[in-house]
Amino acid sequence: MTHSFPHPLLEQTTSVEQLRTLPQDQLAPLAAEVREFIIQSVADTGGHLSASLGTVELAVALHFVFNTPDDRLVWDVGHQAYAHKILTGRRDAMATLRQPGGLSGFLKRDESPFDAFGAGHSSTSISAALGMAMAASLQDHQRHAVAIIGDGALTAGMAFEALNHAGHIADQHQSKLLVILNDNEMSISPNVGGLSNYLAKLLSGKLYTTMREGGKKVLGAVPTVRQLARRAEEHIKGMVIPGTLFEELGFNYIGPVDGHDIDTLVTTLRNLKAQRGPQFLHIVTQKGKGYQPAESNPCTYHGVPPFNPETGQMPAKKTGAPSYTQVFGDWLCDMAAQDQRLVAITPAMCEGSGLVHFAKQFPNRFFDVGIAEQHSVTMAAGLACEGLKPVVAIYSTFLQRAYDQLIHDVAIQELPVLFAIDRAGIVGPDGATHAGSFDLSFLRCIPNMVIMAPSDENECRQMLSTGFRHPGPAAVRYPRDTGTGVTIEPTLDNLPIGKAIVARRGQGVAILAFGTTLAAALEAGERLNASVVNMRFVKPMDEEMIRKVASNHELLITIEENALQGGAGSAVSECLAEQNINIAVKHLGLPDMFSDQGQRGALLHRYGLDSATICATVEAHLEQTDRSPAQTAAV
């Protein structure tokens, strides 16, 4: 991938040291080139576009003012950090973004010393930066810690927990902590402009800070007067800036500042760099800045496949079998029309979880709680206590963040909450932080849970109905993938809980398939003349079926798109051990490592979960044990 630019600044700026030697009036042209590079680069590789286009000037200003990587920049999530990657020596590697062996789409400590903290989930930046600031104080280092968090990420309870603690502890230790709120919803855009920028420069400057700190000392002996003065300061600032909340938490609030005015950013950051204690800078940016299609529709261009940068046109969506996400969205609308008790909850994943049509059709029964997974689960528990039937639509990797609530608030109380778990198993280019590798393991050990894994889209619909009508907690987990193309019955039928079905009768080897691994298992079964069982339920497991196939076969193979440790295969072995059944068992699943990034099909092959590799694994296992598929009775 090669790119040409009208000005060669980016070509010449290959390090942050070179960036800091530029005259300040060259920073805006450099930012323009970085923005163009991001557009062209993401058009080639796909990736997160809108948020990164909105933070170009901020990234340039931060690396210009601060002594990175010694000063720590903690970008929340990583969606907004492509300019940061480009400026820190990774420009030429952007062609490998989100590809096997290439750059991560998020922050990754082992990728660059400039990535101070790895992040794929949101709302962690303030906690991490506070830890770094406190470490610097305790070790008598003079480095700064800067957290850059988006306004959406500020909806998470963890962010407010960190703000609450930081305002107290960072002030007490006079740590060099700066929190930057990247507000890209433009809800307060009338406040952004010349007056607001002037006030930000003034309030972050040395004169105001000296007077402020001096006043604290003078009035310290008279607490009542000092309190009155603080209230007066807050009310005066509150007349022109919306920072009272952060001032109450103990921060010195500055802003809102135009996040695309690089001169104002540089001046304000320099002023704040000279201060000690917790500082809070509020900037306002535009998602998709500088690229008209993304400016007009930032949600569509949040995460994109490769596209035409000249027109913004993306590849047409493939026709054919629907995705499991679509199947869930359709089922949700159908079931809601039939049962008025159904309510749907999602933690900021309306579109990703397939809830757009439901939200339009049933707006009073739809709750997007923001990036607040813990709250979403406990709110569902409260709804269930009052006789409603909540469905929590959540990614597998995000459910991890609400594990205590799942146990304490739902499972212990045996409340009828259905968890529709999307992005289970391998997710592809997003890599380890978004892979749903562990949900079967961490759900299976929870009492009172029913856990289902559909093999196709029709079974997914049936399982959702089954889980919805179950009088206790239930989970249906499905991958980020399309279905197999089977006919989807319009009815809302239940499945018998805990019952597996035989999908193919064979001899010698029996393959126990969980979820969408059934398709590959059936292909392998044809080649091996093996029996194949669609297990369907991970909990409760069909122990009668396991006993039956164990009595009629010499080798059992379990297949799941989940970590092997504690997963569905482990449950099969536990069942066999408990009943003193002695049979050879081979477990196939995700290895004891964090998932790589790459295309889903390639990763399934790498981890031995495609049909060809399943066959090869079984044949190799039989050779090692000096066996061949025995001519025993079929299941």
N, C-alpha and C positions, 0 to 999 in steps of 0.2 A: 504494500500500500504506500503510495507516494502522494504528497500534497504540495501544491504550490500556493504561495501567499503573496499579496501585493507588497508587503513589507517583510523583511527577513528577521524581525526581532525574535520570533519564536525559534527560528533555526539557530540563532546565535545564543539563545538563552538555554543552555543545556543543564544548568545547575542553579540552585537558589543563591549561591555565591555570586554568580553572574547577574542574576536578577537584582541583587542588592546594589550592584554597581551602576544600574541604569539611572539616568535622570528621572525624577518623578514625573515629568511631563511625557515620558515614554511608556508609563504604565497603562494608560488607557488604550493606546494602540496595541500594546502587547495583549491586553485582555481581549481585544477584538479578534486577534489572531488565534488565541487559545479557544475562544468560542467557536470560530470557524473550524478549527481542528476537531473539536468535540463533535460537531455536527457531521463532518465527513467521516470521522472514525467510527462513530456509533452507527452511521448509515451502512458501513461495511460489516460490522460485527454484531450489531444489536446491542442492547443494554439499556441503562437508565439515563434518559435524556433530559427531561424537563427540569428536574431538580438541579442537575449539574450545570445546566445553562444559567440557572439563576444565581449561582454562587461564584462565577468566574472572577468578578472584581474583588470579592471577599478573599478568595484564595490568593490572588496576586498581592493584595494589600497585607494579608497576614504574613506571607513569606518575605515580603519586603521589609516589614517592621520588626518582626520577631526573629530571633536567632535560632531558627529550626535547623536540625532536629533537637538541639539542646533544649530549647523551649518546646514544650509538648503541645501539639495540636491534636485534639481528640474530636474527630468528626463523628457525629451521631449517624449510625446506620452505614453510610458509605454511598448512598444514592447521590449525594451532593458533592462527592469528592473527586470527580474525574479531572477537574482542573488541577487539584492538588496532586494527583498522580502525574499529570503531564509536566508540572513544574518541578517535580522532584526526581527527575532522571528517568522517567518511565514512558516518555513520549513515544519512542520508537517501538516499544512493546505493546502499545495500545492496540495494535493489529491482532494481538492474541487474547484480547479481553474476553473473559468468561469461556475460554476454550481450554481443552485438556493441556495441562502444563503451562498455561498462559497466565496473564494477570487476573487476579480476582476482581469481581465486580464490586467488592466491598473492601473494607480496610483489613490488612493482614500484617501482623507484626513481623513474620518471617519473610515478607515480600520486600519491605523497605524499612530502614530506621526512621523514616519520616512518618510511618504509620504507628503512632505511639500506642494505639489500642485497637485491637481487632473488633469489628462490629458488623453484625448482620441483622441483629434485632435492634429496635429503636430504644431510645430513652435511657441509654446506659452512660452517655458521655459525661454528664455532670458528676455522677458518682465516681467514675474513673478519674476525671480531671481533679476532683477534690482529693482523691487518694494520692495522686501525683504531686499536687501542691503541698499536701501535708508532709509527704515524704521529703520534698525539697526543704521544707522548714526544719524538719527533724534532723536532716543531714547537713544543714547549714549551706545549702546550694541556693543560688540566686535565680535559678531558672523559673520561667513562668509556665503555668498550665492553662490552656485555653480549651473550653468546650464549645463546640458549635452544634446547636440543636435546633431542629425545625419546629415550627409552631404545632404541627401535628403530633410530633413526639412529646410535646409538653403536656399532652392530655394524659400521659401515663402516670400512675401513682408514683412509680419509682423516681421520676424526674422531680416531683414535688417533695418526696422524701429527701432527695439529695439537696435540693434548694433549701429546705428547712434546716438541714444539718450544716450545710456549707456557710450560710449566713452567720451562724454562731461560731463555728469552730475556726473557719478561715479568718474571721475578724479577730478572734482571740489570739491566734498565732501569727497574725499579719501575713498570711500566706499570699502568694502572688497568683490568685485565681481570677480568671475572667470567663464569664459565661456569655456567649453571643447567641441571642435568639434570632434565628433566621425566619422572619415572618413573611411568608409568601402567599398569604391569602388576601392581602391588601384590604383587610377589614378596617384599617385605620389610615388608609391612604391620604385622606385630607390633611393629616398632621405632617405628612412628609413634604418637605420643600425647603425653601431658603431659611425661613424662621426656625423650623425644627432642626435643620442641620447646624445653624448658627448656635442655637441653644446647646446642642450636643457638644460642640467644640468648647463653648464657654463653660459648661458644667463639668466637663472632663479635664479642664485646664488646671494649671498649677495655682493660679490666683484663687479660684473658687475653692479648690481642695485645701489650700493652706488656711483660708478663712474658716472652712468647715471644720477641719481638725483642730485648729486653734480654739474655735468656739466650744468644741467638746471639752477641752482641757479647762478653759476658763469657767464654764458652767458646770463642770463635773462636781464641784463642791456644793452645788445647789440643785439637787436632783429635780425638784419641781420646775425650776426655771429651764433646766436643760430639756426636760420632757416637753415643755411648752414650745421651746425653740425648735425641737425636732418636729413637732406637729406642724408648726408654722412652715418650716422648710418643705415638708411633705405636701402640704396643701398648696403652697405656691407652685411647686413643681407639678402637682397634680392638675393644676389649671391648664397646663400646656402639654403635659406628657402623661401617658397612662402607666406610670411606674410605681404607684403607691403600694401595690401588692409586693413587689420585689423589695422596695424600701422596708416594708414591714418585716420581711424575711431576713433583713440585715445586709442587703446589697446596696451599693451605690449605683442607682439606675441612671443610665444615659440613653437617650433616644426619644422617639424613633428616628433613625438615620436612613437616608436613601442608600440602599445597599449596592447601587450601581454608580454612585458618585465616588469615584476612587480617591479623589483628593480629600474629600471629607472623611472617608474611611481611614486613610493614612494618618491624617491629623488626629482623629479621635483615638485610634489605636495607639499612636505614640503617646498621647496624653495618659491613656489608661495604663500603658506599660510602665509609666513612672510611678504608679500608685501601688500601695500595698493593701491587703485586705480584699474582700470579695467585691468584684466589679461586675456589673451587668450591662451589656450593650445590646440594644434592641435595634435591629436593622430590618428594613422592609425591602424585599426583592420580588421579582416577577418570575414565576416558573416559565421555563421555555424562552427566557429573554434572548432576543436577537434572532429567533427563528419563528417566523410567522405561524406556521402550522402548529407548533408547540405552544406558542403564546395563546392561540385561539382555543386550543383543546389540550391543556396540560395533562389531563388525566389519561387521554389516549396515548400521549407521548411520554408517559412516565416510564414505562418499560416497553421497549419496542424490539421487534425483529429487524434484521437488515431491511433498509428501505431506500427509496429514491430520494436523495437529498435535494434535488432540484424541485421536485413537486411535493415531497412529503408523503407520497403514496407508498403504502405498505403492501406486501404480498396478499393476494386474496386468500381468505380463510378457506381451508380445505373443506370440501363438501363430503358427505358420507356419514359415518357413524358420529353421534354426538359425543362430546366429552362427558366424563363423569360429573363434572361441575354443572354442565347443562342439565343432565339427568336429575341431579339434586334440585336445581332451580325449578324445573318443571314439576317435579314431585311436590315441592313445597307449596306451590300455588294450588295444585290439585287438592292436596290434603287440607290446606287452609280453607278452601271453598267448602269442603265437606265437614270440617270440624272447627267451630268458632273459637275453641280454646287455644288453638295453635298460635304461638307468637314466635318470632324469629329474632335472634340476637347475633350480632357479629362485632368483633373488635376491629373496626376500621377496614374491613375487607368485603364491602358490599359487592363490588364488581368482581373481585378475584374469586369470591366464594359463590357467585352465581345468584345473587339476591336482587339484582336490579329490577326485574319484572315484579317480584314479590313486593319490593318497596313501593313501586308505583301502584300496584293493585290493592295492597293492604297497608297503606301508610301508617295507620294507627296501631298496627300489630308488628311493626318493624322497628328495631332499636339498634342503631349503630352507636356503640358506646365509646368510639375512639380507640386509641391504642391503649387499651386497659383490659387485658385478658383476665386478670384476677377478678376485676369487677364484673365482667361479662358472665362468668360462671356463677358467682354468688348472687348476682341479680336474677339469673335463671332459677337458682334455688329458691329465692324469695317468691318469684312468680309461681313456681310449682307448689309452694306451700299454700297458695291461695286458690288452687284448683285449675290453674292454666297449664298448658302443655308446651313448655319452651323447647325450642330447637336452637342449639348453639352451633353456628356455622364457623368453623375455625380451622386454620392450617395445623397440621400435625406438629410442626416445629413451634408454633405459637401456643399450643395447648400445654407445652412443657412449662410455660411461664405461670400457669394457673394450677399447678399440680396440687398444692395444699388445699386450694378451694375445691378442687375435684374430689379429694378424699374427705375433707372435713365438712364441707357444706352440702355436698350432693350425696356421695356414696354412703357415709355413715348414717345419714338420715333417710336413705333409700328413696330419694326423690325422683320422680319420673322426668328426667331431663335427657333429651336425645342430643348426642354430640355427632354432628356431621363433619368428619375429619377429612379435609381435603389435603392434597399434596403429601399423601402418605407414601413412604418409600423414597425412591430416587426422584429428584426433581430436575436434574439437568444442570444448566449453566450457572445457576445460583450457588451451587456447591454446598459445602458442609453446613453452613449456617442455616440453610433452608431445607435440608434433606429431612424427610420424616422417617428417620431410621429407627426410632425407639418407641413408638407409641404402643405397639403390641406388648413390648416388655414392661413398660411402666404402667399400662392399664391392666395387664393380666394379673398382677399381684394384688389388685384392689378388690376386696369383697363386694358383693352385690352388683358387680358390673356384668353386663352382657356385651360381648365384643364380636362384631361381624365383619367379614371381609368378602365383598362380592366378587364373583368371577367375571361378570359381564354387566351391561347396563340394565337389563331387565331384572336381574337378581339384586342389583343395587336399589332399584325402586322398591322391590319387595322387602328388602332388609330395612329400608328407611321406614316403611309402614309398620314393620314388625317392631322396630325399636321405638317408634312413636307411641304405639299402643301398649308397650310393655309397662307394667306398673312401677318400675324402678329405673335406675340409670342404665343407659345403653349407648353404644358407640358403633357407628358404621364408618370404616376407614377405606378410602379409595385414592387412587393415584392421580397425578396430573397427566392425564392421558385421555385418548379417545377410547370408546368402547369397541367391541368386536363386530358390531353391525347386526346383532340379533334383533328380532322384533321385540319392541317394548309394549307390554300389555297395558292398556289404559286403566285397568282396575288397580285398586289399592289393597292387594292381597297380603296376608301374613304368611310367614314361613314357620314351620314347627321349630321352636327354639332348641338349639343344641343338636340338630340332626344333619348329618352329612349325607351325600348321595354319591353313588358310584357313577362315574362318567365314562369309564371304559373298563371292560373286563379283559384281563390278560393273565399271564402266568409268571411265577418266579419272583418278579419284582413288583412292588406296589408303590406308586407315587402318591403321596398325600399332599395335595396342592391347596394353598391358602390364598384366597383372593385372585387377582388377575394373573397370577402365575399359572393358572389352570390351562390357558391356551398353549403355553410352551410345554407344559407337562403332557398335554394330549398329543402334541407333535412328537415328543420324545417317546411317549407310550406306544405310538404306532411303530416307530422304528425298533423299539426294544421288545415289543409285544408285552408290555407291562400293563398291569391294572392301574387305573387312575381314579382317585377319589377327590371329589370336590368337597373339602372339609367345611367350608362356609362359616362355621362358628369357631372362634378361638377360645371363647369362654361363654357358656359351658361347652366343653369339647365332647364329641360323640365317642365315648369310651367303648360302647358296644361295637361301633364300626372298627375302631382300632384293634380290639380283640379279634374280630372276625378276619381282618386282613392279615393280622400277625399269625393266625393259625393256618392260613392258606398260602403263605408266601415265605420266601427265604430272606428277602431283603426289603426293608422299608426305606423310602426316600421322602424326606419332608422338604417342601419348597415354600419359601416365604420371602417377601420383599420387606424385610425387617432385620434388625440386628439378630444374630444367632443367639447371643447371650440372653437368656430369659424369654425368648420369643415363642412362637407357636411350636416350633420343632422341639424346644425344651419341654413344652407341655406334653407332647407325645411321649417323649422319653420318661417323663415323670409318671405318666399313666402306665407305661409298660413296667417300670420298676415297681410301682405300687402293687401291681397284680402279678409280680414275679414272672413276667413273660420274657423269655430269653430269645431275642432275635437281633440280627444285625441291622443297625440303623445308621443312615447317613443323612446329615442335615445340610441343606443348601440355603443360603441366605446372605445377608450383607456381612462382610468380614468385620473383624474387631479393629476398625479404623474409621476415621471420619471420611465421608463420601467425597470423591473428587468432583470437579466440575466438568461438564461435557454434555453431549447429547444423551438423552435417556436410553436409546437403543444401544449405543456404544457402551454405556456404563452397565447395562444389564448383561451384555456379553462379557465385559471385564470381570464382573462379579459372579459369573457362572450361572446366570439365571435365564439365558435364552435356550431354545430347544437343542441346538447343536452342542452347546457346552454341557447341558444336562446329560445328554447321551454319552458324551465323552467321559464325563465324571463317573457315571454309573458303570460304564464298560471298564474304566480303569480300576474302579473299586472291586468289580467282580474278578478282574485278572489278579489283583493283589491278594485276594482271598481265595484264589484258585477255584472260582465258581463260574458257572454260566447260568443264565436264567433257567431255573428248574422247571420241569414239566409237572408242576403241582396243580392241584385243582384251582380253578379260577374263583375269585371272590364272588 
